Amino acid sequence: MRKKLLLCIPFILVAAVSAQELPPSPQKPQELEQPIESQPYKQGNYHSILTVSGFAPLRDQRWNVGYMHRLNKRWWIGTELAYGQKGMTPYNLGFEGNFKIFEIKPELYYSLNPNSRLKHFISAELSYLNHRSKRADAGYYDRSGQYYNFTSADFKRIRKGLNINYSILLHRESS
């Protein structure tokens, strides 16, 4: 278990991936002849960001991938998808039996200081989670405190919600 966790640490450190694209801009004829690598790049002109959560597999045994798109100077829109099942990560954090987790979270962001190198966002996030698993030889407490044992049970959880978040984005150009 310890070796598997240590093998995951390098992946976690580089898992904060960002893919950024430049916005279309009118160019002079002589700029069109230059290779893209030699054209000037102005910081903060990106339109979209791809994110990968390197810590989610440690906490929830699922992988999270997100996408953010800049609408204008202050507003962004994005979504995050998460999926997990038995065997997707090289370790087990106590999830027993077969399980599948799917989550989708669309989000609307407002940039508090769009000119800052370190982006601060307030956002509203809708979430939908579908979790199914089979458990064996376990138990649970009901609301009155009564304990029940079972030999086998199918577990299903569907969660819908709305969250208000504050987040900080440290992107590649500012580090």
C-alpha positions in Angstrom: 0.0 0.0 0.0 2.7 2.4 1.0 4.8 1.7 -2.2 1.7 2.3 -4.4 1.0 5.6 -2.7 4.6 6.7 -3.1 4.4 5.8 -6.8 1.4 8.1 -7.2 3.1 11.2 -5.6 5.1 12.2 -8.8 1.8 12.0 -10.8 0.0 14.2 -8.3 2.7 16.8 -8.5 2.4 17.2 -12.2 -1.4 16.5 -12.5 -2.3 20.2 -12.5 -2.4 20.4 -16.2 -3.6 23.5 -18.0 -4.2 23.8 -21.7 -4.7 27.3 -22.9 -5.5 28.6 -26.3 -5.0 32.1 -27.6 -8.0 34.2 -28.8 -8.3 34.9 -32.5 -6.8 38.3 -33.2 -6.4 40.3 -36.3 -2.8 40.1 -37.5 -0.7 42.2 -39.9 0.5 40.4 -43.1 4.1 40.2 -41.9 3.0 38.5 -38.6 1.3 35.8 -40.6 4.6 34.8 -42.1 6.2 34.2 -38.7 6.0 30.8 -37.1 3.5 30.6 -34.2 6.3 30.0 -31.7 7.9 33.4 -32.5 4.7 35.4 -32.3 4.3 37.6 -29.2 2.1 36.2 -26.4 0.3 38.5 -24.0 -0.4 37.1 -20.6 -4.1 36.7 -19.7 -5.3 36.4 -23.3 -6.2 32.7 -23.0 -9.8 31.7 -23.6 -10.0 28.2 -22.1 -8.3 26.1 -19.5 -8.3 22.3 -19.0 -7.9 21.1 -15.4 -7.1 17.7 -13.9 -7.5 17.1 -10.2 -4.5 15.2 -8.9 -5.8 14.9 -5.3 -9.3 13.6 -6.1 -8.1 10.0 -6.4 -6.5 10.2 -3.0 -9.7 11.5 -1.4 -12.5 9.9 -3.4 -11.0 7.1 -5.6 -12.2 8.9 -8.8 -10.6 11.0 -11.5 -11.8 14.6 -12.1 -11.3 16.5 -15.4 -12.6 20.0 -15.9 -12.9 22.7 -18.6 -13.2 26.5 -18.1 -14.0 28.9 -20.9 -13.7 32.7 -20.7 -16.8 34.6 -21.8 -15.5 38.1 -21.2 -13.1 40.0 -18.9 -14.9 38.9 -15.7 -17.2 35.9 -16.5 -16.2 32.3 -17.1 -18.2 29.2 -17.6 -17.0 25.6 -17.0 -17.8 22.1 -16.0 -16.1 19.2 -14.2 -16.7 15.5 -14.8 -15.6 12.8 -12.3 -15.7 9.0 -12.7 -14.5 6.3 -10.4 -14.9 2.5 -10.1 -13.1 -0.4 -8.4 -9.6 -0.7 -9.8 -9.2 2.7 -11.4 -6.6 3.8 -8.8 -3.7 1.7 -7.7 -4.8 1.6 -4.0 -8.0 1.2 -2.0 -9.1 3.7 0.6 -11.7 1.5 2.3 -14.3 1.2 -0.5 -15.5 -2.3 -0.3 -17.0 -4.3 -3.1 -17.8 -3.1 -6.6 -18.7 0.6 -6.9 -19.2 3.2 -9.6 -19.3 7.0 -9.1 -20.2 9.5 -11.7 -20.4 13.2 -11.1 -21.0 16.3 -13.2 -20.7 19.9 -12.0 -21.4 22.8 -14.3 -20.2 26.1 -12.9 -20.4 29.9 -13.6 -17.4 31.9 -12.4 -17.0 35.6 -11.7 -13.5 37.0 -11.5 -12.9 39.3 -8.6 -9.8 40.9 -10.1 -9.4 40.0 -13.8 -6.1 41.9 -14.2 -4.3 40.0 -11.4 -1.8 37.2 -12.2 -3.4 35.1 -9.5 -7.1 34.6 -10.4 -9.7 34.8 -7.6 -13.2 33.5 -8.5 -16.6 33.4 -6.8 -18.7 30.8 -8.5 -22.1 29.0 -8.4 -21.9 25.3 -9.1 -24.7 22.8 -9.7 -23.8 19.2 -9.0 -25.2 15.8 -9.8 -23.7 12.6 -8.3 -24.7 9.0 -9.0 -23.0 6.4 -6.7 -23.8 2.7 -6.8 -22.0 0.0 -4.9 -22.5 -3.5 -3.4 -21.5 -4.1 0.1 -21.1 -7.3 2.1 -21.0 -8.1 5.8 -21.4 -4.7 7.2 -23.9 -2.7 9.2 -25.4 0.8 9.8 -27.2 2.9 12.3 -30.7 4.2 11.6 -31.9 7.6 12.7 -33.0 6.4 16.1 -29.6 4.8 16.9 -30.6 1.2 16.2 -27.8 -0.8 14.7 -28.5 -3.3 11.8 -26.2 -6.0 10.4 -26.5 -7.3 6.8 -24.7 -9.9 4.8 -25.2 -8.2 1.4 -26.8 -4.9 0.2 -27.0 -2.8 -2.9 -26.2 0.9 -2.2 -27.5 3.7 -4.4 -27.0 7.4 -3.8 -28.1 10.2 -6.0 -27.2 13.7 -4.9 -28.2 17.0 -6.5 -27.0 20.3 -5.1 -26.0 24.0 -5.5 -22.7 25.2 -4.1 -21.3 28.7 -3.8 -17.5 28.6 -4.0 -14.4 30.8 -3.7 -11.4 29.6 -5.6 -8.0 30.7 -6.6 -6.5 29.7 -9.9 -2.7 29.7 -10.3 -2.1 29.2 -14.0 1.1 28.4 -15.8 2.1 32.0 -16.8 2.0 33.3 -13.2 4.2 30.6 -11.7 
